[in-house]
Amino acid sequence: MNKVLKLLKHEPMLTVSAAAAIAAMFITPPSTRLLGDIDWHTLGTLLMMLCVLEGFKQENVLDPLVRLSLKTKSMVGLSLFYIFGVFFCSMFVTNDVSLMIFVPLTIFTFRGGGKEQYILPVITMENIAAIRGSLLTPFGSPQNLFLFSRFGIKAGRFMLHMLPLCAGSAVLLVIFVLVLYRRRLHEQIDFDRSQLSLQAGSKRPLYLGLFVLVIFTIVSRTQLWWAAVIIVVTVIAAADRRLFMKVDYVLLFTFLFFFVFSSSVAANQGIADFLRKAVAGREYWWAIGLSQIISNVPASIVLYPFSQSNSALIYGADTAGLCSLIGSLASVINYRIYVREYPGQGKKFIKVFTLISWAFFAIVVIPGLLLSSWEM
């Protein structure tokens, strides 16, 4: 019991989702209908992604990319490499995993080269890069994965709709980096590359193969997704069963609890009618606002049944992470990584994060609203 309480204390999103699920079941008593309402397809796909991406981290799959980054001595060049490393990696290995790879490397490199004053602004821009890069693909973020599975459109059409937001964000990130180094565009960093030692894992080909299977399962919308789940779990169990102990089950159960909450709320006619009237035509702002309370992943799950505009809902959910730490789980992960390295500096992180992210948000929020009228 103590372990459960400790987990809930350290995982606020899990606590909120569990409390919401329990409260919702008092509103609408659970029945067999609930099992049918839970999106097992999304949960199964998410489980596969979490397992395979944990394997990526364990086997240092992106080691060649990391080593390539250390060939430059320019602070502008190195910062752009890390930021766009996150930007492009998040499209394929999800935003939180890309941050787990590049943020510790940024801290390690900048600290080793005596450039700690740039750590906070650069990792904040990496956070923005993770949020805005991941929005391009159906599997770049958990909310994209869920919403894409519900929209019923092809992956190409989905990416076409997200491309303007993604491309515009890339240009803005370059401008933000140039503003950061505006007085020292030619500043250099002297880092001892021998300090970095990454061991290549022997199971890289295995996890790369499983990753291809997961991506195919998502993009093809195959009805045999359950078979892919069985294959992934069975192969990992045979090759490295200890990996299952490291998988982020908190995210998986957070999804499950919010599915229960959404289903129970939607089953209550009075609440459903209110939300349907309140959300319809205002999906963009509802997604941004609700995400600041429960984060963009659960907000997407809760709002989807009452939304009439797919574009407005996903544009809002993918913009919400720029407003606050709570807006995106990826931002919370970034915060955790930083405070582990710099205990007691949480307020400093929030101050810098809020300043830069809100500047970015202020520029993209209205274009995002205008684009949301382009329906998927």
C-alpha positions in Angstrom: 0.0 0.0 0.0 2.9 2.4 0.9 4.4 1.7 -2.6 1.1 2.6 -4.3 0.8 5.9 -2.3 4.4 6.8 -3.0 3.8 6.2 -6.7 0.6 8.3 -6.7 2.5 11.1 -4.9 5.3 11.1 -7.5 3.0 10.7 -10.5 0.4 13.5 -10.3 -1.1 12.7 -13.8 -1.7 9.1 -12.8 -3.3 10.3 -9.5 -5.6 12.8 -11.3 -6.6 10.2 -14.0 -7.3 7.5 -11.3 -9.4 10.0 -9.2 -11.3 11.1 -12.3 -12.0 7.5 -13.3 -13.3 6.7 -9.8 -15.4 9.9 -9.6 -16.9 9.3 -13.1 -18.0 5.8 -12.1 -20.2 7.3 -9.4 -21.8 9.5 -12.1 -22.4 6.5 -14.4 -22.2 3.1 -12.7 -19.8 0.8 -14.6 -21.3 -1.9 -16.8 -20.1 -4.3 -19.5 -20.5 -1.4 -21.9 -17.4 0.2 -20.4 -15.2 -2.6 -21.6 -16.4 -2.0 -25.1 -15.8 1.8 -24.9 -12.2 1.5 -23.9 -9.9 2.0 -26.9 -7.9 -1.3 -26.6 -6.4 -0.6 -30.0 -4.7 2.6 -28.8 -3.6 1.0 -25.6 -2.1 -2.0 -27.4 -0.3 0.3 -29.9 1.0 2.4 -27.0 2.3 -0.6 -25.2 4.2 -1.7 -28.3 5.7 1.8 -28.7 6.7 2.1 -25.1 8.4 -1.3 -25.1 10.3 -0.8 -28.4 11.4 2.8 -27.5 12.6 1.5 -24.1 14.7 -0.9 -26.2 16.0 2.1 -28.3 17.2 3.8 -25.1 18.8 0.7 -23.7 20.6 -0.2 -26.9 21.7 3.4 -27.7 20.1 3.2 -31.1 20.7 6.9 -31.8 24.4 6.7 -30.8 25.6 7.6 -34.4 23.5 10.8 -34.3 24.9 11.7 -30.9 28.5 11.2 -32.0 27.9 13.3 -35.1 26.7 16.2 -33.0 30.1 16.4 -31.2 32.0 17.2 -34.4 31.0 20.9 -34.2 32.5 23.5 -32.0 30.1 26.3 -32.8 27.5 27.0 -30.1 25.0 28.1 -32.7 25.7 25.0 -34.7 25.6 22.6 -31.7 22.4 24.2 -30.3 20.7 23.9 -33.7 21.9 20.3 -34.0 20.4 19.3 -30.6 17.2 21.3 -31.1 16.5 19.9 -34.5 17.7 16.5 -33.4 14.8 16.5 -31.0 12.6 18.1 -33.6 13.1 15.3 -36.2 13.5 12.4 -33.8 10.2 13.2 -32.1 8.4 12.6 -35.3 9.5 8.9 -35.1 10.4 8.0 -31.5 7.8 10.3 -29.8 8.5 13.6 -28.1 9.2 12.3 -24.6 11.8 9.8 -25.8 13.6 12.4 -28.0 13.9 14.7 -24.9 15.2 11.8 -22.8 18.0 11.3 -25.4 19.0 14.9 -26.2 18.4 16.9 -22.9 20.8 14.9 -20.8 23.4 15.1 -23.7 22.9 18.9 -23.9 23.4 19.3 -20.1 26.4 17.1 -20.2 28.0 18.8 -23.2 27.3 22.4 -22.2 28.4 21.8 -18.7 31.6 20.1 -19.8 32.4 23.0 -22.2 31.7 25.7 -19.6 28.5 27.0 -21.2 26.0 26.3 -18.5 24.3 29.7 -18.9 22.8 28.4 -22.2 21.5 25.1 -20.8 18.0 26.4 -19.8 17.2 28.3 -22.9 18.4 25.6 -25.2 16.6 22.7 -23.4 13.5 24.9 -23.4 13.8 25.2 -27.1 14.3 21.5 -27.3 11.0 21.1 -25.4 9.3 23.3 -28.0 11.0 21.3 -30.8 9.7 18.1 -29.3 6.1 19.4 -29.1 6.1 21.0 -32.6 8.1 18.3 -34.4 6.1 15.4 -33.0 2.8 16.9 -34.3 3.7 16.0 -37.9 3.2 12.2 -37.7 0.4 10.0 -36.3 2.9 8.4 -33.9 4.9 11.4 -32.8 2.9 11.9 -29.6 0.4 9.9 -27.5 -2.5 12.4 -28.4 -1.7 12.1 -32.1 -1.7 8.3 -31.8 -5.1 8.3 -30.2 -6.7 11.0 -32.4 -5.3 9.5 -35.6 -6.8 6.1 -34.7 -10.2 7.8 -34.4 -10.1 10.2 -37.3 -10.3 7.5 -40.0 -8.0 9.3 -42.5 -4.9 8.2 -44.2 -1.4 9.0 -42.8 -0.5 11.1 -45.8 -3.6 13.4 -45.4 -2.9 13.6 -41.6 0.7 14.7 -42.2 -0.4 17.2 -45.0 -2.6 19.0 -42.5 0.1 19.1 -39.8 2.9 20.2 -42.2 2.2 24.0 -42.1 2.4 24.0 -38.3 5.5 21.9 -38.3 7.3 23.8 -41.0 6.5 27.2 -39.5 7.7 26.1 -36.1 11.0 25.0 -37.6 11.6 28.4 -39.0 10.7 30.0 -35.7 13.1 27.8 -33.8 16.0 28.9 -36.0 15.0 32.6 -35.3 14.9 31.9 -31.6 18.4 30.4 -31.6 19.8 33.3 -33.6 18.2 35.7 -31.1 19.7 33.8 -28.2 23.2 34.1 -29.6 22.7 37.4 -31.3 25.7 39.0 -29.6 27.9 36.0 -29.9 27.1 34.3 -33.2 30.6 32.9 -33.5 31.0 31.6 -29.9 32.8 28.3 -29.7 32.7 25.4 -27.2 35.7 23.3 -26.2 34.5 19.9 -25.1 36.6 16.8 -24.5 34.9 14.3 -26.7 36.7 11.4 -24.9 34.4 12.0 -21.9 31.5 10.6 -23.8 31.3 6.8 -24.0 28.3 5.2 -25.5 28.2 1.4 -25.9 26.4 0.0 -28.9 23.9 -2.6 -28.0 23.8 -6.0 -29.6 20.0 -6.0 -29.9 19.8 -2.9 -32.1 18.6 -4.8 -35.2 15.9 -6.5 -33.2 14.4 -3.3 -31.9 14.7 -1.6 -35.2 12.8 -4.4 -36.8 10.1 -4.3 -34.1 9.9 -0.5 -34.6 9.2 -1.0 -38.3 6.4 -3.4 -37.4 4.8 -0.9 -35.0 4.9 1.9 -37.5 3.4 -0.4 -40.2 0.6 -1.4 -37.7 -0.2 2.3 -37.1 0.0 3.6 -40.6 -1.8 0.6 -42.3 -4.6 0.6 -39.7 -4.6 -3.2 -39.9 -7.3 -5.0 -38.0 -4.6 -7.5 -36.9 -3.0 -4.9 -34.5 -3.6 -7.4 -31.7 -1.3 -9.9 -33.5 1.4 -7.2 -33.7 1.1 -6.7 -30.0 1.5 -10.4 -29.3 4.6 -10.5 -31.6 6.3 -7.5 -30.0 5.7 -8.8 -26.4 6.7 -12.3 -27.3 9.9 -11.4 -29.0 11.0 -9.0 -26.2 10.1 -11.6 -23.6 12.4 -14.1 -25.4 15.2 -11.7 -26.1 15.3 -9.4 -23.0 12.4 -9.9 -20.5 14.1 -7.5 -18.0 13.1 -4.7 -20.3 9.5 -5.0 -19.2 10.6 -3.7 -15.8 11.6 -0.4 -17.3 8.6 0.4 -19.5 6.6 3.5 -18.6 3.4 1.8 -17.5 2.3 5.1 -15.8 1.5 6.6 -19.2 -0.4 3.4 -20.2 -2.5 3.4 -17.0 -3.1 7.2 -17.3 -4.6 6.5 -20.7 -6.7 3.7 -19.4 -8.1 5.7 -16.5 -9.0 8.6 -18.8 -10.7 6.3 -21.2 -12.8 5.1 -18.3 -13.5 8.8 -17.3 -14.4 9.8 -20.9 -16.7 6.8 -21.4 -18.5 7.4 -18.1 -19.0 11.1 -18.7 -20.2 10.5 -22.2 -22.8 8.0 -20.9 -24.4 10.6 -18.7 -26.8 12.4 -20.9 -26.9 15.7 -19.0 -23.1 16.1 -18.9 -22.7 14.9 -22.5 -25.3 17.5 -23.8 -23.5 20.3 -21.9 -20.1 19.4 -23.2 -21.4 18.9 -26.7 -22.8 22.4 -26.8 -19.9 24.0 -25.0 -17.1 22.3 -27.0 -18.7 22.4 -30.5 -17.1 25.2 -32.5 -14.6 26.0 -29.7 -12.5 22.8 -29.9 -9.3 24.7 -30.4 -9.6 26.8 -27.2 -11.1 23.9 -25.2 -8.1 21.7 -26.1 -5.7 24.4 -25.1 -7.5 25.3 -21.9 -8.3 21.9 -20.6 -4.8 20.7 -21.3 -3.5 23.2 -18.7 -5.5 21.3 -16.1 -5.1 17.7 -17.1 -2.5 17.8 -19.9 -3.0 17.4 -23.6 -3.2 13.6 -23.8 -6.1 13.1 -21.4 -7.7 16.4 -22.7 -7.8 14.8 -26.2 -9.4 11.7 -24.9 -12.1 13.6 -22.9 -12.9 16.1 -25.6 -13.0 13.8 -28.6 -16.5 12.4 -28.1 -17.9 16.0 -28.1 -15.8 17.5 -30.9 -17.1 18.4 -34.3 -13.8 19.5 -35.8 -10.9 17.1 -35.9 -8.5 19.8 -37.1 -9.4 22.2 -34.3 -9.1 19.5 -31.6 -5.7 18.2 -32.7 -4.2 21.7 -33.5 -5.3 22.8 -30.0 -3.9 19.7 -28.3 -0.6 20.1 -30.1 -0.3 23.8 -29.2 -1.3 23.4 -25.6 2.1 22.1 -24.5 3.6 25.6 -25.1 1.5 27.2 -22.4 2.7 25.5 -19.2 4.5 22.4 -17.8 1.2 20.7 -17.3 0.1 21.3 -20.9 2.3 18.4 -22.1 3.7 15.3 -20.4 6.9 15.9 -22.4 7.4 19.2 -20.6 7.1 17.4 -17.2 9.8 14.9 -18.3 12.1 17.8 -19.4 11.6 19.4 -16.0 12.4 16.2 -14.2 15.6 15.7 -16.1 16.8 19.2 -15.3 16.0 19.2 -11.6 17.7 15.8 -11.1 20.9 17.5 -12.4 20.2 20.8 -10.6 18.3 20.2 -7.4 16.5 23.2 -6.1 16.5 25.0 -9.4 12.9 24.1 -10.3 11.6 27.7 -10.1 14.4 28.9 -12.4 13.4 26.3 -14.9 9.8 27.3 -14.8 10.6 30.9 -15.2 12.8 30.4 -18.3 10.5 27.8 -19.7 7.4 30.1 -19.3 9.1 33.1 -20.9 10.4 31.4 -24.0 7.4 29.0 -24.5 4.9 31.8 -24.1 6.8 33.9 -26.6 6.6 31.0 -29.1 2.9 30.4 -28.2 2.0 34.0 -28.8 3.3 33.8 -32.3 1.8 30.5 -33.3 -1.6 30.5 -31.5 -3.5 32.6 -34.0 -2.1 31.0 -37.2 -3.0 27.6 -35.6 -6.6 28.8 -35.0 -6.9 30.0 -38.6 -5.5 26.7 -40.0 -7.9 24.8 -37.8 -10.7 25.7 -40.2 -9.0 23.5 -42.8 -10.9 20.3 -41.9 -9.3 16.9 -42.2 
